[in-house]
Amino acid sequence: MLELWNCSAVCGFVQVAGPYSDRCFLLAGTSGAGILQIMSYCVPIKLGASVRRGGAAWTVSNLVPAAIQV
């Protein structure tokens, strides 16, 4: 898990309230086929709002050319 400092690229609109703003992070894990995938999630500051997935899933081979999963 990795928190990102700029959520606009992942979440699109980012709500800001005073010194606080929406947060976002990347979460890595394996799919059912055993392939490493990375998903992005947006966590809103508004109470009652749902955490949502931002963007598409990435596989390691898409991020790093010629990467081999060990």
URHUJO-V285875 format. One record per helix or strand. SS is the DSSP state (~ for helix, > for strand). FROM is the first residue (numbers start at 0). LEN is the number of residues. If there is no record, write none. Layout:
ss=SS from=FROM len=LEN
ss=SS from=FROM len=LEN
This chain:
ss=> from=1 len=3
ss=~ from=7 len=4
ss=> from=15 len=2
ss=> from=19 len=2
ss=> from=22 len=8
ss=> from=35 len=8
ss=> from=51 len=8
ss=~ from=59 len=4
